[in-house]
Amino acid sequence: MRRPSLVRQAVVLAAGNGDRFRQSSPRSKLLASVGGIPLLARTLISAAAAGITKVHIILGYDADRVREAARTTAPDDLRLSFHHNARWREENGLSLLAARPYVSGAFALMMGDHLFDPAVLRRLLSTPTHEGEALLAVDRGPQPPEIVEEATKVCMRGDRLTAIGKALNPFDALDTGLFVCRPSVFDATEESCAAGDTTLSGGISRLAERGLIRGVDIGSAAWCDIDTTDDVKTAEQLLSRRVQ
């Protein structure tokens, strides 16, 4: 196992069009305000608070506005690099692969539409791993049925993922969308895409089959996947409780 080392770079997937969110706005949902701050800005602020210094942002839908929002709201000491996924209308595994030419070594992988506690990412960034191994922050705690229904689930044996997918039943934990990966994830995702599954979960599933992805429990930390305007309200409630 590698000795702990600080991972300083991240990939943020920000290419999707957010169909369910667009019912209220034609703009990318990453521009939506959550507690007075754009959703994407919250992701970048949390990344910087966890120790990330370089972020590769994968663009697609509403790319110009998303790029401008990132440039104007990111912390000043966070270096941003932008890459375009021309196939953004398809699944998010292709957005991950768009980062491959620009990333080497270990990196955090984040969804642009997920809110998370920086302390969880900080823990992932400093957790030792084996060669080729990835980490996923998982939530084993109870969640409302509506959250469980929408979330990606994982099955685990000890701390090792054995399966991942939205339809898993039974399951052991929820996927929070927060990873630390090594370049092995690119190979696994390319294999999955070649077989017809272009989702990120397809690539992660192949790592799980090889025993190369480990779950890290987030404990009582809060997180939120924002797919609808109702999710924004839920996120704002979580944020208000954190401030209190």
Buried (B, 14 or more C-beta within 10 A) or exposed (E): EEEEEEBBBBBBBBBBBBEBBBEEEEBBBBBBEBBEEBBBBBBBBBBBBBBBBBBBBBBBBBBEBBBEBBEEBBEEEBEBEBBBBEBBEBBBBBBBBBBBEEBEEBBBBBBBBBBBBBBBBBBBBBBEBEEBBBBBBBBBEEEEEEBEEBBBBBBBEEEBBBBBBBEEEEBBBBBBBBBBBBBBBBBBBBEBBEEEBBBBBBBBBBBBEEBBBBBBBBEEBBBBBBBBBEBBEBBBEBBEEEEE
